[in-house]
Amino acid sequence: MAIDEPIRLAVVTGGGGFLGRYIVEALVKAGARVRIYGRREYSFAAELGVEVVRGDITDQARLEQAFAGADTVMHTAAIAGIWGKWQEYYATNTIGTQRVIAACQQAEVPRLVYTSSPSVIFGAEPQAGIDETVAYPRKFLAPYPHTKALAEQDVLQAHDPPRLWTCALRPHLIWGPRDTHLFPRLVERARAGQLRRIGTGENRVDTVYVENAAIAHLQAARGLERCGGKAYFITQGEPVNCWEWVNRLLGLAGEPAVRRSVSFRTAWIAGAVLERIYRLRGKWEEPRMTRFLAAQLALDHYYSIAAATADFGYEPAISTEEGMERYQAWLSTPEGRRSIE
């Protein structure tokens, strides 16, 4: 097939997840047949006329069965988080991605778009308006960014046209209706009195509304002739003050703004101490603070989307203001209210 042909049959790994489901819906809207590869059945799939293949992301034989006849794979499945066992993150995020690549090759799927993360290049230094030329850090602060970075490198190295065209997208702080991770956890911590502003409160961060992130995957798949073998930041294109954004989100849930604060140094030391204690005790539930979390909450981390715009036409179709209105409307629905109860 010509690499710029429309998507006819796409497989979305992790298609039942937050971002994955929006990608599935965008593909269906674009007229493509869609198959979800995941660990369970999904009630919305039948409504969309989408097939579900159940399996583990490390099961290459099952992946090959799921990929049969497909011309595109969107690989979103991953374990996210800021703490946990290295082996679990590595098995899913790195080994799982290697199996996805091998299954694409064996099933002769020509297009692979990988959902990466800007955290793959985040160490402990501010990142203000940087582009994709920034190298991976020499030392990672958590298993998630490390294993995702290894997987991203595998995907980009697998770019081998015309047999397989690959690229990696790095959406940052995805938010919007049906979020079950970022916003609900933020509200939970606020209600438990565990939220503190870290640092000066002046740091700026990038975010991306979930539908914009989903659309970027389709644009990249259709633009692989230009973007193959590369990684791209995907954001709203307008950095926001981290703590003003947090307080605005909390306001949607009727929660008060964060007023209490601690210095970055204090939070960093507390994170280092807690990490050591948890390791010594073999505890794998998430600590209240880690070094990675302290750095994310105190430092700038925003990025240029110029490359994504130039190479495959990405521009955020839904503005931050419109996204907030949609999110607020969803939170007033029974499903939305349940998400933050």
FIGU-747719 format. One record per residue: residue in one letter; x, y, z of N, C-alpha, C, O in turn. Coordinates in steps of 0.2 Angstrom, whole numbers, padded with zeros to 4 digits, always signed. Atoms other than C-alpha are relative to their C-alpha. Example, Ala and Ser with C-alpha at 12.3 -4.5 7.8 and 13.67 -1.06 7.14 Angstrom:
A+0004-0006+0000+0062-0022+0039+0004+0006+0000+0009+0005+0003S-0004-0006-0001+0068-0005+0036-0004+0005+0003-0001+0011+0004
***
This chain:
M+0004-0006+0000+0000+0000+0000+0004+0006+0000+0010+0006+0003A-0003-0006-0001+0005+0018-0002-0001+0003+0007-0006+0002+0010I+0001-0002-0007+0009+0025+0015-0004+0006+0001-0006+0007+0007D+0005-0005-0001-0002+0040+0012-0007-0001-0001-0011+0003-0001E+0006+0002+0002-0017+0030+0008-0005+0001+0007-0002+0000+0012P+0004-0001-0006-0032+0032+0020+0000-0007+0005+0002-0012+0002I+0000+0006-0004-0033+0020+0035-0006-0004-0001-0012-0001+0000R+0006+0005+0001-0044+0005+0032-0001-0004+0006-0007-0005+0008L+0001+0004-0006-0041-0006+0047+0005+0001+0004+0011+0000+0003A-0005-0002-0005-0033+0000+0062-0001-0005+0007-0007-0006+0009V+0001+0004-0006-0029-0010+0078+0003+0005+0006+0008+0008+0005V-0002-0005-0005-0028+0001+0094+0002-0004+0007-0003-0007+0010T-0002+0003-0007-0018-0007+0109-0002+0004+0005-0001+0010+0005G+0003-0004-0005-0026-0001+0125-0005+0004-0002-0006+0010+0000G+0006-0004+0003-0041+0005+0115-0006+0001+0005-0010+0005+0003G+0006-0001-0005-0052+0004+0131+0002+0005+0005-0001+0007+0009G-0002-0004-0005-0041+0016+0140-0002+0007-0002-0006+0009-0006F+0002-0007+0000-0043+0035+0142+0001+0003-0007-0003+0004-0011L-0001-0003+0007-0034+0041+0126-0002-0005-0005-0004-0003-0010G+0002+0005+0005-0036+0024+0117-0007+0000-0002-0008+0000-0008R+0007+0000+0002-0055+0025+0117-0001+0006-0005-0005+0006-0009Y+0001-0006+0005-0054+0043+0109+0003-0001-0007+0000+0001-0012I-0003+0002+0006-0042+0036+0096-0005-0004-0004-0006-0003-0010V+0005+0005+0003-0055+0022+0092-0005+0004-0003-0007+0003-0008E+0006-0004+0002-0069+0035+0091+0002+0004-0006-0002+0005-0011A-0002-0004+0006-0059+0046+0079+0001-0004-0006+0000-0002-0011L-0001+0005+0006-0054+0031+0068-0007-0002-0003-0008-0002-0009V+0007+0002+0002-0073+0026+0067-0003+0006-0004-0006+0005-0009K+0003-0006+0003-0078+0044+0063+0003+0001-0007+0000+0003-0011A-0003-0001+0006-0065+0044+0049-0001-0006-0005+0001-0005-0011G+0003+0006+0005-0073+0028+0041+0005-0006+0000+0004-0010-0004A-0004+0006+0000-0060+0015+0046-0003-0005+0004-0007-0004+0009R+0002+0006-0004-0063-0002+0053+0005+0000+0006+0011+0002+0005V-0004+0000-0006-0056-0004+0071+0000-0006+0004-0006-0009+0004R-0001+0006-0005-0050-0018+0082+0003+0003+0006+0009+0006+0005I-0003-0002-0006-0046-0015+0100+0004-0006+0002+0001-0012+0002Y-0004+0006-0003-0032-0026+0108+0000+0002+0007+0003+0007+0009G+0000-0002-0007-0035-0026+0127-0001-0006+0004-0001-0012+0001R+0001+0006-0004-0037-0037+0142-0007-0002+0002-0008-0007+0006R+0007+0002-0002-0056-0037+0144-0004+0003-0006-0002+0006-0011E+0005-0003+0004-0072-0033+0135-0001+0007+0001-0001+0009+0007Y+0002-0007-0002-0078-0015+0133-0007+0001-0003-0008+0000-0009S+0007-0001+0002-0096-0011+0132-0001+0005-0005-0006+0004-0010F+0001-0005+0005-0094+0004+0121+0002-0003-0007+0000+0000-0012A-0002+0003+0007-0086-0007+0107-0005-0002-0004-0005+0000-0010A+0006+0003+0005-0102-0015+0101-0004+0006-0002-0006+0006-0008E+0003-0006+0003-0110+0002+0100+0003+0003-0006+0000+0006-0010L-0003-0003+0005-0097+0008+0089+0002-0005-0006+0004-0003-0011G-0001+0005+0005-0096-0008+0079+0007-0002-0001+0010-0003-0006V-0007+0001-0001-0078-0011+0085+0001-0007+0002-0002-0009+0007E-0001+0006-0003-0071-0028+0087+0005+0000+0005+0009+0005+0006V-0005+0000-0006-0061-0033+0103+0003-0007+0000+0000-0012-0001V-0004+0006-0001-0047-0045+0104+0003+0000+0006+0007+0005+0008R-0003+0000-0007-0042-0050+0121+0006-0003+0000+0007-0009-0003G-0007+0003-0001-0024-0053+0126+0005+0004+0003+0003+0010+0005D-0005-0004-0004-0009-0048+0135+0005+0003-0005+0006+0001-0011I-0004-0004+0005+0003-0035+0127+0007-0004-0001+0010-0002-0006T-0007+0004+0001+0018-0047+0129-0001-0006-0004+0004-0010-0005D+0002+0006+0004+0009-0061+0119+0001+0001-0007-0004+0003-0010Q-0002-0001+0007+0017-0060+0102-0005-0004-0005-0008-0001-0009A+0004+0004+0005+0007-0074+0094-0007+0003+0000-0011+0003-0005R+0007-0003+0000-0010-0066+0100+0000+0007-0003-0005+0008-0007L+0000-0006+0004-0004-0049+0094+0000-0001-0007-0003+0003-0011E-0001+0001+0007+0000-0056+0077-0007-0002-0003-0009+0000-0008Q+0007+0001+0002-0018-0063+0076-0004+0006+0000-0008+0007-0005A+0004-0007+0000-0025-0046+0081+0002+0004-0005-0003+0008-0008F-0002-0005+0006-0015-0037+0068-0001-0003-0007+0000+0001-0011A+0001+0003+0007-0019-0049+0054-0005+0005-0004-0010+0006-0002G+0004-0004+0005-0025-0038+0039+0000+0007+0001-0003+0011-0003A+0000-0007-0002-0022-0022+0048+0005+0004-0004+0010+0001-0006D-0005-0005+0003-0013-0007+0039+0003+0005+0005+0007+0008+0003T-0002-0005-0005-0011+0003+0055-0001-0003+0007-0006-0006+0008V+0000+0001-0007-0007+0000+0073+0001+0006+0004+0006+0009+0003M-0001-0005-0004-0009+0013+0086+0001-0003+0007-0003-0006+0010H-0002+0004-0006+0000+0007+0102+0000+0005+0006+0005+0009+0007T+0001-0005-0006-0006+0016+0117+0000-0004+0007+0001-0001+0012A+0000+0003-0006-0006+0002+0130+0007+0001+0004+0012+0000+0001A-0006-0001-0005+0006+0005+0145-0002+0000+0007-0008+0001+0009I+0001-0001-0008+0008+0005+0164+0002+0007+0001+0008+0009+0000A-0002-0006-0001+0008+0023+0169+0001+0001+0008-0002-0003+0012G-0001-0001-0007+0013+0030+0186+0007+0003+0002+0011+0004-0002I-0006-0003-0003+0027+0038+0197+0004-0005+0004+0009-0003+0007W-0003+0004-0005+0031+0023+0208-0002-0007-0002-0007-0009-0005G+0002+0007+0001+0031+0004+0207+0007-0004-0002+0012-0002-0002K-0006+0005+0002+0042-0012+0202+0002+0001-0007-0002+0001-0011W-0003-0001+0007+0054-0009+0188-0002-0006-0004-0004-0005-0010Q+0002+0006+0004+0050-0027+0182-0007+0000-0003-0008-0001-0009E+0006-0001+0002+0032-0023+0180-0001+0005-0006-0004+0004-0011Y-0001-0005+0005+0035-0007+0170+0003-0002-0006+0001-0001-0012Y-0004+0002+0005+0048-0015+0160-0003-0005-0005-0003-0005-0011A+0003+0005+0004+0038-0030+0155-0006+0003-0004-0006+0001-0010T+0005-0003+0004+0023-0020+0149+0002+0005-0005+0001+0005-0011N-0002-0006+0004+0031-0004+0143+0005-0001-0006+0005+0001-0011T-0006+0001+0004+0047-0010+0135-0001-0007-0004-0001-0007-0010I+0001+0007+0003+0045-0029+0132-0007+0000-0004-0007-0003-0010G+0006+0000+0003+0027-0026+0127+0000+0003-0007-0002+0001-0012T-0001-0004+0006+0032-0013+0114+0004-0004-0005+0003-0004-0011Q-0004+0005+0004+0045-0025+0107-0004-0005-0003-0003-0007-0009R+0004+0005+0002+0032-0038+0105-0005+0003-0006-0006+0000-0011V+0004-0004+0005+0021-0025+0096+0003+0001-0007+0001+0000-0012I-0004-0001+0006+0035-0021+0084+0000-0006-0004-0001-0007-0010A-0001+0006+0004+0038-0039+0080-0006-0003-0003-0006-0006-0008A+0006+0002+0002+0020-0043+0078-0002+0004-0007-0005+0001-0011C+0001-0004+0006+0019-0028+0065+0004-0003-0005+0001-0004-0011Q-0004+0002+0005+0033-0035+0056-0002-0007-0003-0002-0008-0009Q+0003+0007+0002+0026-0053+0056-0006+0000-0004-0007-0003-0009A+0006+0000+0003+0009-0048+0051+0000+0005-0006-0005+0006-0009E-0001-0004+0006+0016-0036+0038-0005+0007+0000-0008+0009-0004V+0004-0007-0002+0007-0020+0046+0005+0005-0002+0010+0006+0001P-0005-0005+0002+0015-0005+0037+0001+0006+0004+0006+0009+0004R+0000-0007-0004+0011+0009+0050-0001-0002+0007-0005-0005+0009L+0000+0000-0007+0015+0010+0068+0001+0007+0003+0006+0010+0002V+0000-0006-0004+0011+0025+0079+0000-0002+0007-0005-0005+0010Y-0001+0002-0007+0017+0024+0096-0001+0006+0005+0001+0011+0004T+0002-0005-0005+0010+0034+0111+0006+0000+0005+0006-0004+0010S-0006-0001-0005+0026+0040+0121-0002+0005+0005-0008+0006+0006S+0002-0005-0006+0027+0054+0134+0006+0005+0000+0012+0003-0001P-0006-0005-0001+0038+0070+0136+0004-0002+0006+0010+0000+0006S-0004+0002-0005+0043+0062+0152+0006-0004-0002+0011-0005+0002V-0005+0004+0002+0055+0051+0142+0007+0005-0001+0012+0002-0001I-0006-0005+0000+0067+0067+0141+0000+0004+0006+0004+0009+0006F+0000-0004-0006+0063+0074+0158+0005-0003+0006+0004-0009+0008G-0004+0002-0005+0077+0073+0171-0002+0004+0006-0007+0003+0009A+0001-0005-0005+0078+0086+0185+0001+0007-0001+0003+0011+0003E-0001-0007+0003+0080+0102+0175-0006+0003-0003-0010-0001-0006P+0005-0004+0004+0068+0115+0169+0000-0001-0007+0006-0002-0010Q+0000+0001+0007+0062+0112+0151-0005+0005-0002-0011+0005-0002A+0004-0005+0003+0056+0128+0143+0000+0001-0007+0005+0003-0010G+0000-0001+0008+0050+0128+0125+0005-0004-0004+0006-0003-0009I-0005+0004+0004+0062+0114+0120-0003-0004-0005-0010-0005-0006D+0003+0004+0006+0060+0104+0104+0003-0007+0001+0006-0009+0006E-0002+0007+0000+0064+0086+0100+0007-0002-0001+0009-0008-0001T-0007+0001+0000+0082+0088+0098+0003-0002+0007+0009-0004+0007V-0002+0001-0007+0084+0087+0117+0001-0008+0001-0003-0012+0000A-0001+0007-0001+0092+0070+0122-0003-0003+0006-0005+0001+0010Y+0003+0004-0006+0086+0057+0134+0005+0002+0006+0011+0002+0005P-0005-0001-0006+0093+0060+0152+0004-0006+0001+0003-0011-0001R-0004+0006-0002+0107+0050+0158-0002-0004+0006-0001-0010+0007K+0003+0003-0006+0097+0046+0174-0007+0002+0000-0009+0008+0000F+0007-0001-0001+0079+0044+0176-0003-0001+0007+0001-0004+0011L+0002+0000-0007+0069+0047+0191-0006-0005+0002-0008-0005+0008A+0005+0004-0002+0056+0034+0190+0000-0006-0006+0002-0004-0011P+0000+0005+0005+0053+0017+0180-0004+0002-0006-0003+0000-0011Y+0004-0001+0006+0039+0024+0169+0003+0004-0005+0004+0001-0011P-0004-0003+0005+0049+0037+0160+0006-0004-0003+0007-0004-0009H-0006+0004+0002+0064+0025+0159-0002-0005-0005+0000-0006-0011T+0002+0005+0004+0054+0011+0152-0003+0002-0007-0003-0001-0012K+0003-0003+0006+0044+0022+0140+0006+0003-0005+0005+0002-0011A-0006-0003+0005+0061+0030+0133+0003-0006-0003+0004-0006-0009L-0003+0006+0003+0068+0012+0130-0005-0002-0006-0003-0004-0011A+0005+0002+0005+0052+0008+0121+0000+0005-0006-0001+0003-0012E+0000-0005+0005+0052+0024+0111+0006-0001-0005+0005-0001-0011Q-0005+0001+0004+0069+0021+0105+0000-0006-0004+0002-0007-0010D+0002+0006+0004+0064+0003+0099-0004+0002-0005-0003-0001-0011V+0005-0001+0006+0050+0010+0089+0003+0004-0005+0002+0003-0011L-0003-0004+0005+0060+0023+0081+0006-0003-0004+0007-0002-0010Q-0005+0004+0003+0074+0011+0077-0003-0005-0005+0000-0008-0009A+0004+0005+0004+0061-0001+0069-0002+0003-0006-0005+0000-0011H+0002-0003+0006+0057+0012+0056+0004-0003-0006+0010-0001-0006D-0003+0004+0005+0061+0002+0040-0004+0000-0006-0006-0005-0008P+0004-0001+0006+0052+0009+0025+0003-0004-0006+0009-0004-0007P+0008+0000+0000+0043+0002+0015-0003-0005+0004-0009-0006+0004R+0003+0006-0004+0041-0013+0026-0004+0002+0006-0009+0000+0007L+0003-0003-0006+0037-0003+0042+0002+0007+0001+0008+0009+0001W-0001-0007-0002+0035+0015+0045-0003+0001+0007-0008-0001+0009T+0002-0001-0007+0035+0021+0063+0001+0007+0002+0005+0011-0001C-0001-0007-0003+0034+0037+0073-0003-0001+0008-0006-0005+0009A+0002+0000-0007+0032+0041+0092-0003+0007+0001+0000+0012-0001L+0003-0007-0002+0020+0055+0099+0001+0000+0007+0000-0005+0011R-0001-0001-0007+0023+0063+0116-0005+0005+0002-0004+0011+0003P+0005-0004-0003+0006+0070+0122+0002+0001+0007+0004-0003+0011H-0002-0002-0006+0008+0079+0138-0006+0002+0005-0010+0006+0003L+0006-0001-0004-0004+0079+0153-0006+0001-0003-0010+0006-0004I+0006+0001+0004-0019+0073+0144-0006+0001+0005-0006-0002+0010W+0005-0001-0004-0035+0079+0151-0007+0001-0004-0007+0002-0010G+0007+0000+0004-0054+0079+0147-0005-0005+0003-0003-0008+0007P+0005+0004-0002-0070+0070+0149+0002-0008+0000+0006-0010-0004R-0002+0008-0001-0068+0051+0155+0007-0001+0003+0009-0007+0003D-0007+0001-0003-0051+0054+0163-0002-0004+0007-0006-0002+0011T+0000+0004-0007-0049+0041+0177+0006+0000+0003+0007-0004+0008H-0007+0000-0004-0031+0045+0182+0002+0007+0002+0002+0008+0008L-0003-0006-0002-0025+0063+0182-0005+0004+0005-0003+0005+0010F+0004-0004-0004-0040+0073+0188-0003-0003+0006-0003+0000+0011P+0002+0004-0006-0048+0060+0200+0005+0000+0005+0003+0001+0011R-0005+0000-0005-0032+0058+0209+0002+0007+0003+0003+0007+0009L-0001-0007-0002-0029+0077+0210-0006+0001+0005-0004+0004+0011V+0006-0001-0004-0047+0078+0218+0001-0004+0006+0000-0001+0012E-0001+0004-0006-0043+0064+0230+0005+0002+0004+0004+0002+0010R-0006-0002-0004-0027+0071+0236-0003+0007+0003-0001+0008+0009A+0003-0006-0002-0036+0088+0238-0005-0001+0006-0004+0002+0011R+0005+0001-0005-0050+0081+0248+0003-0004+0007+0001-0003+0012A-0004+0003-0005-0037+0071+0259+0004+0005+0004+0008+0003+0008G-0004-0005-0003-0028+0087+0263+0007-0001-0002+0012+0002+0002Q-0007+0002+0002-0012+0081+0254+0003+0004-0005+0008+0003-0007L-0003-0004+0005-0010+0094+0241+0004+0006+0002+0001+0010+0007R-0004-0006-0002+0004+0107+0243+0003+0003-0007+0005-0001-0011R-0003-0003+0006+0010+0119+0230+0008-0001+0001+0011+0000+0007I-0007+0001-0001+0028+0114+0227+0004+0006-0004+0003+0007-0010G-0004-0005+0003+0041+0128+0223-0003+0007+0000-0007+0008+0005T+0002-0007+0000+0038+0146+0219-0008+0001-0003-0011+0006-0001G+0007-0001+0003+0021+0143+0210+0000+0003-0007-0005+0005-0009E-0001-0003+0007+0028+0151+0194+0001-0004-0006+0002-0002-0011N-0002+0004+0005+0032+0136+0184-0006-0001-0005-0011-0001-0003R+0004+0001+0006+0024+0134+0167+0000-0008-0003+0006-0010-0003V+0000+0007+0002+0018+0117+0160-0004+0000-0006-0008+0004-0007D+0005+0002+0006+0010+0110+0144-0005-0005+0002-0004-0009+0006T+0005+0005+0000-0006+0101+0143-0003-0002-0007-0001+0002-0011V+0003+0001+0007-0016+0093+0129-0007-0003+0002-0008-0008+0006Y+0007+0003-0001-0035+0090+0128+0000-0006-0004+0003-0007-0009V-0001+0007+0002-0038+0072+0125-0002-0001-0008+0001-0005-0011E+0002+0001+0007-0047+0074+0108+0005+0002-0005+0006+0000-0010N-0005-0002+0004-0033+0084+0101+0006-0005+0000+0009-0006-0006A-0005+0005+0000-0021+0070+0106-0002-0006-0004+0002-0008-0008A+0003+0006+0004-0032+0057+0098+0001+0002-0008+0003-0002-0012I+0000-0002+0007-0033+0067+0082+0007+0000-0003+0009-0002-0009A-0007+0000+0002-0014+0069+0081+0003-0007-0002+0007-0008-0006H-0002+0007+0001-0012+0050+0081-0002-0002-0008+0001-0005-0011L+0003+0001+0007-0023+0049+0065+0004+0004-0005+0006+0002-0011Q-0004-0004+0004-0013+0064+0057+0007-0003-0001+0009-0003-0007A-0007+0003+0000+0004+0056+0061-0001-0007-0005+0004-0008-0009A+0000+0006+0004-0002+0039+0053+0000+0002-0007+0002-0002-0011R+0001-0002+0007-0007+0048+0037+0006+0004-0002+0007+0004-0008G-0006-0004+0002+0009+0058+0037+0007-0003+0001+0012+0000+0001L-0006+0003-0002+0022+0045+0040+0005+0000-0005+0011-0001-0004E-0005-0001+0006+0031+0048+0023+0004+0006+0003+0010+0006+0001R-0004-0006-0003+0037+0065+0032+0002-0001+0007+0007+0001+0009C-0002+0000-0007+0037+0060+0050+0002-0007+0003+0004-0008+0008G-0003+0007-0002+0043+0042+0050+0007+0000+0003+0011+0004+0001G-0007+0000-0004+0057+0038+0062+0001+0005+0005+0007+0006+0007K-0001-0006-0004+0054+0053+0072-0005+0000+0006-0010-0003+0006A+0005-0001-0006+0046+0058+0089-0002+0007+0000+0001+0012-0002Y+0003-0007+0000+0035+0073+0092-0004+0002+0006-0007-0003+0009F+0004-0002-0006+0028+0083+0106-0007+0002-0002-0008+0005-0008I+0007-0002+0002+0009+0085+0106-0003+0004+0006-0004+0001+0012T+0003-0004-0006+0001+0099+0117-0005+0005-0003-0007+0005-0009Q+0005-0005+0002-0011+0113+0117+0003+0006-0004+0000+0010-0007G-0004-0005+0003+0003+0124+0111+0000+0007+0003+0002+0012+0001E+0000-0006-0004+0000+0137+0125+0001-0002+0007-0003-0005+0010P-0001+0002-0007+0009+0133+0141-0004+0004+0005-0006+0010+0004V+0004-0003-0005-0001+0137+0157+0004+0000+0007+0009-0004+0008N-0003+0001-0007+0005+0141+0175-0003-0006+0003-0009-0007+0004C+0002+0007-0002+0005+0124+0183-0006+0001+0006-0011-0003+0006W+0005+0000-0006-0004+0129+0199-0006+0004-0001-0011+0003+0002E+0007-0003+0002-0017+0141+0191-0004-0005-0003-0010-0006-0002W+0003+0005+0004-0021+0126+0180-0003-0005+0005-0009-0007+0004V+0002+0005-0005-0022+0114+0195-0006+0003+0004-0011+0000+0005N+0005-0003-0003-0033+0126+0204-0007+0001-0004-0012+0000-0001R+0005-0001+0005-0044+0129+0189-0004-0007+0000-0010-0008+0000L+0003+0007+0000-0047+0110+0188-0003-0002+0007-0009-0005+0007L+0004+0001-0007-0051+0109+0207-0006+0003+0000-0011+0001+0003G+0006-0004+0000-0063+0122+0204-0006-0003-0003-0012-0002-0001L+0005+0003+0003-0073+0112+0192-0003-0006+0004-0009-0007+0003A+0003+0005-0005-0075+0099+0206-0003+0003+0006-0005+0000+0011G+0002-0003-0006-0080+0112+0218+0005+0000+0006+0003+0001+0012E-0005+0001-0005-0064+0110+0228+0004+0007+0000+0005+0011-0005P-0004-0006-0001-0054+0125+0235+0006+0000-0003+0009-0005-0004A-0007+0000+0003-0038+0131+0228+0005-0002+0005+0004-0001+0011V-0005+0002-0004-0022+0125+0234+0004+0006+0003+0006+0011-0001R-0003-0006-0003-0015+0138+0247+0007-0001+0003+0011+0003+0003R-0006+0002-0004-0001+0129+0257+0005-0002-0005+0004-0005-0010S-0006+0001+0005+0016+0127+0249+0006-0003+0004+0007-0001+0010V-0007+0002-0003+0033+0119+0252+0005+0002-0005+0003+0002-0011S-0006-0002+0005+0050+0123+0243+0001-0006-0004+0000-0012-0001F-0002+0006+0004+0056+0112+0229+0005-0004+0004+0005-0010+0004R-0005+0004-0004+0071+0107+0240-0003-0004+0005-0001-0010+0006T+0003+0003-0005+0060+0102+0254-0003-0006-0003-0003-0012+0000A+0004+0006+0003+0049+0091+0243+0005-0005-0003+0003-0011-0003W-0005+0004+0003+0064+0084+0234+0003-0005+0005+0004-0011+0004I-0003+0004-0006+0072+0078+0250-0005-0005+0003-0003-0010+0004A+0005+0005-0002+0056+0071+0256-0001-0005-0004-0002-0011-0002G+0000+0005+0005+0054+0062+0240+0005-0005+0000+0004-0011+0000A-0006+0005+0000+0071+0054+0241+0000-0004+0006+0001-0010+0006V+0001+0004-0006+0068+0049+0259-0005-0005+0000-0004-0011+0002L+0005+0005+0000+0052+0041+0256+0001-0005-0005-0001-0011-0004E-0002+0005+0004+0058+0032+0241+0005-0005+0003+0004-0011+0002R-0004+0004-0003+0072+0025+0251-0003-0005+0005-0002-0011+0005I+0003+0004-0005+0061+0019+0265-0005-0005-0003-0005-0011-0001Y+0005+0004+0003+0048+0012+0253+0004-0006-0003+0002-0012-0003R-0004+0005+0003+0062+0002+0244+0002-0005+0006+0002-0011+0005L-0002+0005-0006+0069-0005+0261-0005-0004+0002-0004-0010+0004R+0006+0004-0002+0052-0010+0266-0004-0004-0005-0009-0008-0003G+0003+0003+0005+0047-0017+0250-0007+0002-0002-0012-0002-0004K+0007-0003+0001+0032-0006+0248-0001+0003-0007+0004+0007-0009W+0001-0002+0007+0025-0003+0231-0006+0005-0002-0007+0007-0007E+0005-0005+0001+0010+0008+0234+0004+0007-0001+0009+0008+0002E-0004-0006+0002+0014+0026+0228+0001+0004+0007-0004+0005+0010P-0001-0004-0005+0022+0037+0241-0004+0007-0001-0005+0009-0007R+0004-0006+0000+0014+0054+0245+0005+0005-0004+0002+0010-0008M-0004-0004+0004+0030+0062+0237+0006-0004-0003+0008-0009+0001T-0006+0003+0003+0044+0056+0225+0004+0006-0003+0002+0011-0004R-0004-0005+0003+0058+0066+0217-0003+0002-0007-0003+0007-0009F+0003-0001+0007+0050+0064+0200-0006+0004+0001-0007+0009-0003L+0005-0004-0001+0034+0071+0207+0001+0007+0002-0002+0012+0000A-0003-0006-0003+0043+0085+0216+0002+0005-0006+0000+0010-0007A-0003-0003+0005+0052+0090+0200-0006+0002-0005-0006+0008-0008Q+0005-0001+0005+0036+0089+0189-0005+0006+0003-0007+0010-0001L+0005-0005-0003+0026+0100+0201+0004+0007+0001+0000+0012+0002A-0004-0006-0002+0040+0113+0204+0003+0003-0006+0004+0009-0006L-0004-0002+0005+0049+0115+0187-0004+0001-0006-0010-0002-0007D+0002-0001+0006+0045+0121+0170+0000-0006-0004+0005-0010-0004H+0000+0005+0005+0040+0108+0157-0005+0001-0005-0010-0001-0005Y+0004-0001+0006+0033+0114+0141+0004+0000-0006+0011+0001-0006Y-0004+0003+0006+0038+0110+0123-0003+0004-0007-0008+0006-0007S+0002-0003+0006+0037+0116+0105-0003-0005-0004-0001-0011-0004I+0003+0005+0005+0025+0108+0093+0001+0002-0007-0003+0000-0012A-0001-0002+0007+0032+0116+0078+0002-0005-0005-0001-0005-0011A-0002+0005+0004+0039+0100+0071-0006-0004-0002-0007-0006-0008A+0006+0004+0002+0022+0091+0072-0004+0004-0004-0008+0001-0009T+0003-0004+0004+0014+0106+0064+0002+0000-0007-0001-0001-0012A-0003+0000+0006+0026+0106+0050+0000-0007-0004-0001-0007-0010D+0000+0006+0003+0027+0088+0047-0006-0004-0002-0007-0008-0007F+0007+0003+0002+0009+0082+0048-0006+0004+0002-0011+0001+0003G+0005-0005-0001-0001+0097+0051-0004+0000+0007-0010+0003+0007Y+0004+0000-0006-0005+0095+0069-0001+0008+0003+0004+0011+0003E+0002-0006-0003-0014+0110+0077-0005-0002+0005-0010-0005+0003P+0006+0002-0005-0025+0109+0093-0007+0003-0003-0008+0009-0003A+0006-0002+0003-0042+0109+0085-0005+0003+0005-0009+0007+0004I+0005-0002-0006-0051+0111+0102+0005+0004+0005+0009+0002+0008S-0003-0004-0004-0045+0126+0112+0000-0002+0007-0005-0006+0009T+0000+0002-0008-0041+0125+0131-0007+0003+0003-0009-0001+0007E+0006-0003-0002-0056+0136+0134-0006-0005-0002-0010-0006+0003E+0006+0004+0002-0068+0125+0124+0001-0007+0003-0004-0010+0005G-0001+0006-0004-0060+0110+0132-0003+0000+0007-0006-0005+0009M+0002-0001-0007-0063+0116+0149-0008+0000+0001-0011-0003+0005E+0008+0000+0000-0082+0120+0145-0002-0007-0001-0007-0009+0002R+0003+0007+0001-0084+0102+0138+0002-0004+0006-0003-0008+0008Y-0002+0004-0006-0075+0095+0153-0005+0001+0006-0008-0003+0009Q+0004-0002-0005-0086+0105+0165-0007-0003-0001-0011-0005+0003A+0007+0003+0001-0102+0099+0156+0000-0007+0001-0005-0010+0004W-0001+0007-0001-0096+0081+0157-0001-0001+0007-0004-0006+0010L+0000+0001-0008-0093+0083+0176-0007+0000+0003-0008-0002+0008S+0007-0001-0003-0111+0088+0178-0005-0006-0002-0010-0007+0001T+0004+0006+0001-0117+0071+0171+0001-0005+0005+0006-0005+0009P-0001+0006-0005-0119+0055+0181+0006-0003+0000+0010-0004+0005E-0006+0004+0001-0104+0047+0174+0006+0005+0002+0010+0003+0006G-0005-0005-0002-0094+0063+0177+0001+0001+0008+0006+0001+0011R+0000-0001-0007-0099+0065+0195+0002-0006+0003+0006-0006+0008R-0003+0006-0003-0095+0047+0198+0007-0001+0000+0011-0004+0004S-0008+0001+0001-0077+0049+0192+0003+0004+0006+0009+0002+0007I-0003-0004-0006-0074+0061+0207-0003-0001+0006-0001+0003+0011E+0004+0001-0006-0085+0054+0220+0005-0003+0005+0004-0005+0011
***
